[in-house]
Amino acid sequence: MRVQDYMARLTDEASELLIRLVRSTPEDKWTWSPLNEGRPVLDQLQECARVPLWFDEILTTKTSPSWPEDFWMQEREARKVWDTVDKAEAALRENTARLTATMRTLSDEDLEIEVTMPFRGGVRVRLADILQFHLRNLHWHAGQIAYVQTLYGDRDMH
């Protein structure tokens, strides 16, 4: 099995895990902010729906992204269009499918291409590294959502 196919499969599975965690959270907790500081479940789902677009562009163009100075503000605004769990879930599925389809098109040689990322001090990474960026973000937010669940008393493994 090629690493591109393997990482695409893991990413698809992590996306479904995140959706399962969100859907096992009561609706009245989707916009709840723990201690008025933590990120609500819907906000985290919105982010995860948007992130695959970043990495799909990089993998498609095989070039360093050129993000504007106000990129993070633009991103927060752009994801507000998915103002319900249903909309954000649909966007997550669609955008993850787009990314994983792109992953599967990459050749082994493509994986060696290096790009400069516009965060972490302009770190240089190979496209092979980018294959796992959305996966890592999905797992990060799955953990956060599971923790939010414990804060309102849900100790079940979903």
KASUL-V512504 format. One line per field, one symbol per residue. ss: DSSP state (H for helix, E for strand, C for the rest). burial: 1 if it has 9 or more other C-alpha atoms within 8 Angstrom, else 0. Layout:
ss = ???
burial = ???
//
This chain:
ss = CCHHHHHHHHHHHHHHHHHHHHHCCCHHHCCCCHHHCCCCHHHHHHHHHHHHHHHHHHHHHCCCCCCCCCHHHHHHHHHHHCCCHHHHHHHHHHHHHHHHHHHHHCCCCHHHCEEECCCCCCCEEEHHHHCCHHHHHHHHHHHHHHHHHHHCCCCCCC
burial = 00011111111101101111110010001111110000111111111111111011111001001000000000110010010010111011101111111111010001111111110000101111111111101110110011011100000000
//
